[in-house]
Amino acid sequence: MIRREGKRLNKGGEKDRERSGSRSGLTMRPGPIARNPHELYYLRMQRMREKTDKMEENKAKRKLRVCVATCNRADYSKLAPIMFGIKANPDEFELEVVVLGSHLIDDYGNTFRMIEQDDFDIGSKLHTIVRGEDEAAMVESVGLALVKLPDVLHRLRPDILVVHGDRFDALALATAAALMNIRILHLEGGEVSGTIDDSIRHAISKLAHYHACCTRTAEQHLIAMCEDHTRILLAGCPSYDKLLAAHHRDDYMDIIRNWLGDNVKEHDYIVALQHPVTTDIKNSVKIYELMLDALISFNKKTLVLFPNIDAGSKEMVRVMRKKGVEQHPNFRAVKHVPFEQFIQLVCHAGAMIGNSSCGVREAGAFGTPVINLGSRQTGRETGENVLHVRDADTQNKIYHALELQFGKRYPCSKIYGDGNAVPRILKFLQTIDLDEPLQKTFCFPPVKEWDISQDIDHILETQSALAVDLGGTNLRVAIVSMRGKMVKKYTQANPRTYETRMELILKMCTEAVIDAVHLNCRILGVGVSTGGRVNPQEGVILHSTKLIQEWSSIDIRTPISDALHLPVWVDNDGNCAALAEKKFGHGKGVENFVTIITGTGIGGGIIQHNELIHGSTFCAAELGHIMVSLDGPECMCGSRGCIEAYASGMALQKEAKRLHDEELLEVEGMVDLKKAESVSAIHLINAARLGNRKAEAVLRTAGMALGVGIVNILHMVNPSLVILSGVLAAHYQAPVQQVIGQRALTSAQNIQVLTSDLEEPALLGAASMVLDYTTRRIY
């Protein structure tokens, strides 16, 4: 209207100029002739007219195409005032409306109809909700939205997309628009509510190019998040434009009676609206149940709105129906109330209870008493009308809060707006320059130069892994630094049952994580070393050794990861020993080598081309079960003649007990052995060292068996190094090297056999899985 009047004024000015020119008889001559005031006035008017016409021409050519996307009943109440404002300015804007999310679900009221009733043309309806009301369904809904949105945005080609709030649907919208180079205006960014919504809200803010926030604190939060302050508008909440103008309606009692019955009085009923907290679904459902119990006991007319579609809502609805709320004479359960009517219900309620943002935002504008239950909304700015019950763990506590709040009236609060948000937002949209670079910039605070660099020793000292070793006798946990230093170690006897074993593992790991904080160690993850056959990809122990009972088909990764919230790697103890040598021992820098553990059993690992070999069924490098005799002693695996049946600690202990029973073990200089149960492999080694011929023969046979097995390994994988690890390694090095020299092919006879210098290869190997992967080294 202003521009049309301007045109008439310009035309009138042109006619006045022509009339004045004719009266004065003025003629224009070339050359530097001084112009009189009338001429200068006409020239100025001509320039102004040309400039105005050019602006009109540019604006007539290019309206700002604004796409408003709404996902649910709550965000529409904030977006509708802006949509009406855009629609009222057709010369400036072109409005496109996209509807998705719970708007299109019957269980949530098919609320897209109220958009149609408001006379908006819906350009696209996208069914994006995957039903299930759990965490997985939310993720799948985001994915479905991301699949469908590109076609819609490509067809509409908006100049700017208006997105509201912190819903997972809105995150999908912002992601799609950002990747398609569409400018984004985010409403209500910078706020803090205290739940997973904060993460989603801040993620959308980082994707958005422009921001319209509600409070000064939210504005400061956005600036602190490195957003450009010139692109932040402190507008207030758009819903306040409607509620402040419309809450004084003469027919409010008709609305109240329509929803709650004819006998209800003003300020003598309750509005209840509780949503699930997706990061603590079990507790939020429990709070919902306690709230309903307290409301039933409080015995007041209550309007209960169904929860939103977040994970956990299905369980909450199930609780509501179990309590018989929909049939209770004091209750009215509804899926949706139009926003204009909802304003009246909240304004004149005796109290509002639950955890809806409406309680801490819109209700404050009326001074309605609010009881906020649980952690949701505890981070938001509120007026004095809000009473928080953060630990809503008993019905009595909620009932007492109702007694304190019901029927009170508080001073009206305008923290979130003054009723003029929409004009500010429309003016802000008009200032957007579509020719400026699309790539947003971040305003990072200055960083002092001496704060940039880090000391490598400090990094190596503090980045650590939690290592777990499940042996046949002991259960050990250690905090291991990047350098392989055992910062702290914990040892307990390995329980015999699965339940007690898992309980002890979690207890020891939790204790170690707590200690790590005080030891200045940042735990990057958990590595688990265990006997038996392991699927490291799934973190499952497939088959255990007989030394560890109730330890087959066990998913060990999941319980540890769930308890500690850390990534977990699992592998066989022999493979872990090889990894330990590769990172910390003789295998460092060696491309192909074999590690053999000589302990209670015989195991090992093979490194080929710098990679650990697992095999197709994860039984590669079961070196202890290489057969070196067709009719040798029986092995614990059920076969005969395995290396482990000759050279393991258990095999040597068995032979030591046999010699002791035959009174052939003890020689002069040995400690007197009275009980066969106390005889071990060490006694056999000591007896051989003191000249016992029988003991020497047993060790010679064991060394020969191990050596022949290693020769077979050399002929199969041709490593450049063999590393013996474990308590018996030093006793086997010489005989193994001798057998290789005698029995191996000429090309393999010079392969070196070394004993490991590592004291805890299983723990170090478990730690190396974590440290190599989390620091982006090859594993």
KEBA-816206 format. One record per residue (C-alpha): x, y, z. Coordinates in steps of 0.2 Angstrom, whole numbers, plus 2048, in hexadecimal, padded with zeros to 3 digits. Layout:
residues N
X Y Z
X Y Z;
...
end
This chain:
residues 779
X Y Z
800 800 800;
80E 80C 804;
816 809 7F3;
806 80C 7EA;
804 81D 7F2;
816 820 7EE;
813 81D 7DC;
805 829 7DC;
80F 836 7E4;
81D 834 7D8;
811 836 7C9;
80A 845 7D1;
81B 84D 7D3;
81F 849 7C1;
80F 853 7BC;
813 861 7C7;
824 862 7C0;
81D 863 7AE;
811 871 7B3;
81F 87B 7BC;
82A 879 7AE;
81E 880 7A2;
81A 88E 7AD;
82C 893 7AF;
831 890 79D;
840 887 7A3;
84B 87F 795;
85A 873 798;
86B 878 791;
87B 86E 790;
88A 875 799;
88F 87A 7AB;
880 885 7AE;
87A 888 7BF;
869 880 7C3;
85B 888 7CC;
853 880 7DB;
844 87B 7D1;
84F 871 7C5;
858 868 7D3;
848 864 7DC;
842 85B 7CC;
852 852 7C9;
851 84B 7DB;
83F 846 7D9;
844 83D 7C9;
852 833 7D1;
846 82E 7DF;
839 829 7D3;
845 81E 7C9;
84C 816 7D9;
83B 812 7E0;
836 80B 7CF;
845 800 7CF;
842 7FA 7E0;
830 7F6 7DC;
835 7ED 7CC;
842 7E2 7D5;
835 7DE 7E3;
828 7DA 7D6;
833 7CE 7CD;
839 7C5 7DD;
82E 7C1 7EC;
836 7B7 7FA;
830 7A5 7F9;
82E 79F 80A;
82B 78D 80E;
824 789 820;
825 777 825;
81A 771 834;
81C 760 83C;
80F 760 84B;
802 769 854;
80E 772 85F;
819 77A 852;
80A 77F 848;
805 78A 856;
815 794 854;
816 793 841;
804 798 83E;
805 7AA 843;
814 7AC 837;
80B 7A3 829;
7FC 7AF 82B;
808 7BE 82A;
811 7B7 81B;
800 7B4 812;
7FA 7C6 817;
809 7CD 80D;
807 7C5 7FB;
812 7D3 7F3;
821 7CE 7FE;
81F 7BC 801;
81A 7AC 7F8;
815 79F 805;
817 78C 803;
811 780 811;
818 76F 814;
810 763 820;
818 753 827;
81A 74A 837;
80C 746 844;
800 753 83B;
7FB 745 82F;
7F8 737 83C;
7E7 733 842;
7EC 72E 853;
7F2 740 856;
7E3 748 84F;
7E7 74B 83C;
7EC 75D 841;
7F0 761 82F;
7DD 765 82E;
7DE 774 839;
7EB 77B 82C;
7DF 779 81E;
7D1 781 829;
7DD 790 82B;
7DC 791 818;
7EE 78D 814;
7F2 783 804;
7FC 774 809;
809 772 7FB;
80F 761 801;
80A 754 80E;
818 748 813;
814 738 81D;
825 737 826;
820 72F 837;
825 71C 839;
81A 716 847;
821 70D 856;
823 71C 862;
834 716 867;
846 71C 864;
848 712 854;
838 719 84C;
83E 72A 84F;
84E 727 846;
845 71E 838;
839 72D 837;
847 739 835;
84E 72E 827;
83D 72D 81E;
83B 740 81F;
84D 742 817;
848 736 809;
838 740 805;
83D 752 808;
849 754 7F9;
83C 752 7EC;
830 75E 7F5;
83E 76B 7F8;
844 769 7E6;
833 76C 7DF;
82F 77B 7EA;
840 783 7E9;
83D 78F 7F8;
849 79E 7FC;
847 79A 80E;
840 78C 819;
839 790 82A;
83C 782 837;
836 782 849;
83D 77B 859;
845 76B 85D;
83B 75C 856;
843 74E 84D;
839 752 83E;
840 764 83E;
851 75D 83E;
84E 753 82E;
847 763 826;
856 76D 82B;
862 760 825;
859 75E 814;
859 771 811;
86B 774 816;
871 766 80B;
866 76D 7FD;
86D 77F 7FF;
85D 786 805;
85E 794 812;
856 790 823;
84D 79B 830;
84D 792 841;
840 797 84E;
843 795 861;
855 790 860;
861 793 86E;
855 78D 87B;
859 780 888;
84C 773 88E;
857 766 896;
854 756 88B;
859 74F 87A;
84F 75D 872;
85E 769 877;
869 75F 86B;
85D 75F 85D;
859 771 85F;
86B 776 85F;
86F 76B 850;
861 774 846;
869 785 84C;
87A 780 845;
871 77B 834;
867 78B 834;
86C 79B 82B;
861 7A7 835;
859 7A7 846;
849 7AE 84E;
84B 7AB 861;
83F 7AF 86F;
849 7B5 87E;
859 7BF 881;
861 7AF 889;
85E 7A5 87A;
866 7B2 86F;
875 7B2 87A;
876 79F 879;
875 7A0 866;
884 7AD 866;
88D 7A1 872;
88B 793 865;
894 79E 858;
885 7A3 84E;
886 7B4 845;
87D 7C1 850;
878 7CB 841;
86E 7BC 83B;
865 7BA 84C;
854 7C3 84F;
84D 7C4 861;
83B 7C3 85C;
832 7BB 86A;
826 7AC 868;
81A 7AD 859;
80C 7A4 863;
80C 7B3 86F;
806 7BE 861;
7F6 7B3 861;
7F4 7AF 873;
7F6 7C1 87A;
7EA 7C7 86D;
7DD 7B9 86F;
7DD 7B3 881;
7D0 7C0 887;
7C1 7B7 87E;
7AF 7B9 884;
7AB 7A8 87F;
7B9 79F 889;
7AC 796 895;
7A4 78F 886;
7B5 788 880;
7B8 781 892;
7A7 779 893;
7A9 771 882;
7B9 768 887;
7B6 764 899;
7A3 764 89C;
795 770 8A2;
799 76F 8B4;
7AB 775 8B3;
7B0 786 8BA;
7BD 793 8B6;
7CE 78F 8BF;
7C7 77F 8C5;
7CE 772 8B9;
7DF 76C 8B4;
7E8 76B 8A3;
7F4 75C 8A2;
801 759 894;
80F 74E 897;
81C 748 889;
828 73A 88A;
83B 73E 88D;
844 734 87F;
854 732 889;
84B 72B 898;
83B 723 892;
838 717 8A1;
839 725 8AD;
82E 731 8A3;
821 723 8A2;
822 721 8B4;
820 733 8B8;
811 733 8AC;
809 725 8B6;
80C 72E 8C6;
805 73E 8BF;
7F4 735 8BA;
7F3 72D 8CB;
7F5 73E 8D4;
7E8 746 8C8;
7DC 739 8CC;
7DE 73B 8DE;
7DD 74E 8DD;
7CC 74C 8D6;
7CA 75B 8CA;
7C4 75C 8B8;
7D3 759 8AD;
7D6 75B 89B;
7E4 74E 896;
7EC 751 885;
7F5 742 87D;
808 742 87D;
812 746 86D;
818 739 861;
82A 737 869;
831 727 86F;
827 721 87E;
816 729 87A;
80F 718 876;
813 712 888;
80C 722 88F;
7FB 720 886;
7FB 70E 88C;
7FD 714 89E;
7EF 720 89B;
7E3 713 895;
7E8 707 8A3;
7E3 714 8AF;
7D2 716 8A7;
7D5 729 8A4;
7CA 72A 894;
7BB 723 89E;
7BE 72C 8AE;
7B0 739 8B2;
7BD 746 8B7;
7C8 744 8A7;
7C7 749 895;
7D5 742 88A;
7D7 74A 879;
7E3 748 86B;
7E3 75A 866;
7DB 76B 86A;
7DC 77A 85E;
7E9 787 864;
7DC 795 866;
7D2 78A 871;
7E1 783 87A;
7E6 795 87F;
7D5 797 888;
7D6 787 891;
7E8 78A 897;
7E4 79C 89B;
7D5 798 8A7;
7DC 788 8AE;
7DF 786 8C1;
7EF 77E 8BC;
7F9 776 8AE;
803 766 8B2;
810 75C 8A7;
820 760 89E;
819 769 88E;
823 779 889;
812 781 889;
812 781 89C;
822 78B 89D;
81F 796 88E;
80D 79A 889;
805 797 89B;
811 7A4 8A2;
808 7B1 898;
7F8 7AE 8A1;
7FF 7AB 8B3;
7F8 79A 8B3;
800 78E 8C0;
80B 781 8B8;
813 771 8C0;
821 76B 8B5;
825 758 8B8;
836 751 8B5;
846 757 8AB;
83D 75D 89C;
83C 770 89B;
847 773 8AB;
853 77D 8A0;
847 789 89A;
844 79B 8A0;
834 79B 8AA;
829 7A8 8B3;
825 7A5 8C6;
815 79C 8C1;
81F 78C 8BE;
823 77F 8CC;
82F 772 8C7;
82E 760 8CE;
83E 759 8C7;
83E 749 8D0;
82C 745 8CE;
82F 733 8D6;
81F 732 8E1;
80D 735 8DF;
80D 73F 8EF;
81A 74B 8E9;
80F 74F 8D9;
7FF 750 8E3;
807 75D 8EF;
80D 767 8E0;
7FB 768 8DA;
7F5 76D 8EC;
802 77B 8EB;
7FE 782 8DA;
7EC 77E 8D6;
7E1 78E 8D5;
7EF 79A 8D7;
7F2 7A9 8CB;
803 7B0 8C7;
809 7C0 8BF;
808 7BF 8AC;
819 7BC 8A4;
81F 7C2 893;
830 7B9 893;
82D 7B1 883;
825 7BF 879;
81B 7D0 879;
80F 7CC 86B;
819 7D3 85D;
824 7C5 857;
81C 7C3 845;
81F 7D5 83F;
831 7D3 845;
833 7C3 83C;
82B 7C9 82C;
836 7D8 82C;
845 7CD 82F;
841 7C2 820;
840 7D1 815;
852 7D6 81A;
859 7C5 814;
864 7C8 805;
863 7B9 7F9;
873 7BF 7F0;
87E 7BD 7FF;
888 7AD 801;
87E 79E 806;
88C 796 810;
88A 79B 822;
898 7A1 82D;
89B 79E 83F;
8A1 7AC 84B;
8AE 7A2 856;
8B5 7AB 865;
8C8 7B0 863;
8D4 7A2 869;
8E4 7A6 871;
8F3 79F 867;
8FA 796 876;
8EA 78D 879;
8EA 785 868;
8F8 778 869;
8F8 769 874;
906 75F 87B;
907 74E 874;
90D 746 884;
8FE 74D 88D;
8F3 745 87F;
8FC 734 881;
8FA 734 894;
8E8 738 894;
8E0 72F 886;
8DE 71D 88D;
8D4 70D 88B;
8CB 702 897;
8D2 6F0 894;
8C9 6E0 89B;
8D1 6CF 89B;
8C7 6C0 89F;
8D2 6B2 8A4;
8CE 6A0 8AA;
8D3 6A5 8BC;
8D2 6B8 8BD;
8C8 6C7 8B7;
8D3 6D6 8B4;
8CF 6E8 8AF;
8DC 6F6 8AB;
8DD 708 8A6;
8EA 708 898;
8F2 718 891;
8F6 71B 87F;
908 716 883;
903 706 88A;
906 70B 89C;
8FA 702 8A9;
8F4 711 8B2;
8EA 706 8BE;
8E5 6F3 8BE;
8D7 6EA 8C7;
8D7 6D7 8CA;
8C9 6CC 8D0;
8C6 6B9 8D0;
8BC 6B4 8C0;
8AA 6AF 8C6;
8A4 69E 8C0;
892 6A4 8BA;
88D 6B0 8AD;
883 6BC 8B8;
890 6BE 8C5;
89E 6C0 8B8;
894 6CE 8AE;
890 6D7 8BE;
8A2 6D7 8C4;
8A8 6DD 8B3;
89C 6EB 8B3;
8A1 6EF 8C5;
8B3 6EF 8C1;
8B2 6F9 8B1;
8A7 706 8BA;
8B3 708 8C8;
8C1 70A 8BB;
8B8 717 8B2;
8B5 721 8C2;
8C8 720 8C6;
8CD 725 8B5;
8C6 736 8B8;
8D1 739 8C7;
8E0 732 8BE;
8DD 73E 8B0;
8DA 730 8A3;
8CD 732 896;
8C6 721 892;
8C3 71F 87F;
8BB 70E 87F;
8BB 6FD 887;
8C5 6EE 880;
8C1 6DC 885;
8CD 6CD 884;
8C6 6BC 887;
8CA 6AA 884;
8C0 6A0 877;
8B9 6A4 866;
8B3 6B6 864;
8AA 6BF 856;
8B2 6D1 858;
8A6 6D9 84C;
897 6D5 857;
8A0 6D5 867;
89A 6C3 86B;
8A3 6B5 873;
89E 6A6 868;
8A6 698 872;
8B0 699 881;
8BE 68E 888;
8BA 681 896;
8C4 68C 8A2;
8B6 699 8A1;
8A5 692 8A5;
894 699 89F;
89D 6A4 892;
897 69E 881;
88B 6A8 875;
88D 6B7 880;
88B 6C9 87A;
897 6D2 885;
898 6E2 87B;
886 6E8 87E;
885 6E8 891;
896 6F0 893;
892 6FE 886;
881 701 88E;
888 702 89F;
897 70D 89B;
891 716 88C;
8A1 712 883;
8A6 709 873;
8AB 6F7 877;
8B7 6EB 86D;
8B8 6D9 870;
8C5 6CC 86A;
8CD 6BB 86E;
8DC 6BC 87B;
8E8 6B5 86E;
8E3 6C2 861;
8E5 6D0 86F;
8F6 6CA 873;
8FB 6CC 861;
8F4 6DE 860;
8FD 6E2 870;
90E 6DD 868;
909 6E7 858;
906 6F7 862;
912 6F5 871;
91E 6E7 86F;
929 6DE 862;
91C 6DE 855;
91C 6F1 853;
920 6F5 841;
921 6E3 83C;
915 6DF 82E;
913 6CC 830;
915 6C3 841;
90E 6B6 84C;
90B 6B7 85F;
909 6A7 869;
903 6A8 87B;
90A 69A 886;
900 69A 896;
8F2 690 89E;
8ED 68C 88C;
8F6 68F 87B;
8EF 69D 870;
8F5 6AB 864;
8F2 6B7 856;
8F8 6BA 845;
8FC 6CB 83D;
8FD 6CA 82A;
900 6DA 820;
8FD 6E4 830;
8EC 6DD 832;
8E6 6D1 840;
8DF 6C0 838;
8CE 6BA 83F;
8C9 6AE 832;
8B8 6AA 82A;
8B1 6A3 83A;
8BC 6AC 846;
8C7 69D 84B;
8D7 6A3 842;
8E7 6A1 84D;
8E0 694 858;
8F2 68F 859;
8F0 684 869;
8E6 678 85F;
8F2 675 851;
8F4 662 851;
906 65C 852;
903 649 856;
8F5 63E 850;
8F4 634 860;
8FB 640 86D;
8F3 645 87E;
8E1 64A 87F;
8DD 65D 87D;
8D0 667 885;
8C8 66B 874;
8C4 658 873;
8D2 654 866;
8E3 64C 869;
8F4 651 866;
8F1 664 866;
900 670 86B;
8F5 675 87A;
8F5 663 880;
908 662 881;
90E 674 884;
901 67E 88E;
902 681 8A0;
8F4 675 8A4;
8FD 667 89A;
90D 66A 8A4;
903 66B 8B4;
8FB 65A 8B0;
90C 652 8AC;
913 65A 8BD;
905 652 8C7;
908 641 8BE;
91B 642 8C3;
917 647 8D4;
90A 639 8D7;
918 62D 8D1;
924 636 8DD;
92F 63A 8CE;
92E 64D 8CF;
937 653 8DE;
94A 654 8DD;
957 65B 8EA;
954 66E 8EC;
942 66F 8E9;
935 674 8F6;
92C 664 8FD;
91B 662 8F4;
90E 658 8FF;
8FE 65C 8F6;
8FC 658 8E4;
8EF 666 8E2;
8FD 673 8E4;
908 66C 8D6;
90A 678 8C7;
913 67A 8B7;
920 684 8C0;
925 676 8CB;
928 66B 8BB;
933 679 8B4;
93D 67B 8C4;
93F 668 8C5;
946 668 8B4;
952 676 8B8;
958 66C 8C7;
95C 65D 8BC;
94D 653 8BC;
94E 648 8AD;
93B 644 8AC;
937 656 8AE;
943 65B 8A0;
93C 64E 894;
92A 655 897;
930 667 893;
93A 660 884;
92B 658 87D;
920 668 880;
92D 673 878;
92E 667 869;
91B 667 867;
91B 67A 868;
929 67B 85C;
922 66F 84F;
911 679 850;
91A 689 84D;
923 682 83E;
912 67E 837;
90D 690 83A;
91D 696 831;
919 68B 822;
907 691 821;
908 6A4 823;
91B 6A8 822;
91D 6B5 830;
92D 6BF 832;
92C 6BE 845;
926 6B2 852;
922 6B9 864;
91F 6AE 872;
915 6B5 880;
90F 6AF 891;
916 6A8 8A1;
91F 699 898;
926 6A3 889;
938 6A4 890;
938 691 893;
933 68E 881;
93D 69A 877;
94D 690 875;
945 67F 871;
939 687 864;
947 690 85C;
951 680 85B;
942 676 853;
940 684 846;
952 682 842;
951 66F 840;
940 66D 838;
93B 67C 82F;
93E 680 81D;
94E 688 819;
945 698 814;
93C 699 826;
94B 693 831;
951 6A4 834;
941 6AB 83A;
944 6B2 84C;
93B 6AD 85B;
93A 6BA 869;
932 6BA 87A;
926 6C8 87E;
92B 6D6 889;
919 6DB 88D;
913 6D7 89E;
900 6D7 89A;
8FE 6D3 888;
8EB 6CF 889;
8E7 6E0 892;
8F2 6EA 887;
8EB 6E1 877;
8D9 6E5 87D;
8DF 6F7 880;
8E7 6F8 86F;
8D6 6F4 866;
8CF 704 86E;
8DE 70F 86C;
8E1 70B 85A;
8CF 70D 854;
8CA 71C 85E;
8DA 725 859;
8D7 720 847;
8E6 714 845;
8E3 704 83B;
8DB 6F5 844;
end
